[in-house]
Every structure is written in structure tokens, then in C-alpha cells.
Amino acid sequence: MSVENEIEKRLTDGLELVEYRLENESHMHSGDRTDTHFKLVAVSSAFEGKRLVQRHQLIYGLLSDLMQNPIHALAMHLHTPAEWEAQQGFVPASPNCMGGSKADK
């Protein structure tokens, strides 16, 4: 199973998601990395009453064994349904990578 499929399976099994998006951003990073850098957008009522760090901890708990290998980076945009509606589904663009060999160019 691909990393993307495994992430989706774990999150959809573990949370009732109103909105789910997962972007593989590995191509934006240096080296021959594939399936290592992701941007996650998740909207769930499970985030109600939780601070941002608690929301992140919930996701880390579902993906814990994937977080060191193969996942190197996971940008998370986690919202309640009301927050998602208030920001009209806006998700900021990810910055360009400046690490590794790209910083030397």
C-alpha cells in the first residue's frame, strides 16, 4: 500500500472527516525523495474543543509509526467544520523548500 493510501486509510478509519485532502509535496524538496513530504487538510468535529497542539497530537497518534520513516514532513491544516466554513476552505500554499542541496544553489 502506498504511503498516501495508508495515511488516508488511518485517518478515515480514525476520524469522521467532513473534508480530507492530502497532497504529496515530495517533488518540492531536494534529493530523490518520494512519498516523504505531505500537506494534510482535515476537517472534523473531532477537533471541537481541542487546541491546535491537541489536534496535531491526535493525527500523530494515528500515524505514529509512519512519522519517522517514511514520512519526513507533514504540514497539517486541521479545522472544525465551523472554522472551515468561516475561512471558506482556504488553505495556504506551502513555501518552497530551502533545505538540503537546494539551499546551496
Secondary structure as GFF3:
##gff-version 3
##sequence-region A 1 105
A	DSSP	alpha_helix	3	14	.	.	.	ID=ss1
A	DSSP	beta_strand	17	24	.	.	.	ID=ss2
A	DSSP	three_ten_helix	26	28	.	.	.	ID=ss3
A	DSSP	beta_strand	37	44	.	.	.	ID=ss4
A	DSSP	three_ten_helix	45	47	.	.	.	ID=ss5
A	DSSP	alpha_helix	52	63	.	.	.	ID=ss6
A	DSSP	three_ten_helix	64	66	.	.	.	ID=ss7
A	DSSP	beta_strand	73	79	.	.	.	ID=ss8
A	DSSP	alpha_helix	81	86	.	.	.	ID=ss9
A	DSSP	three_ten_helix	100	104	.	.	.	ID=ss10
###
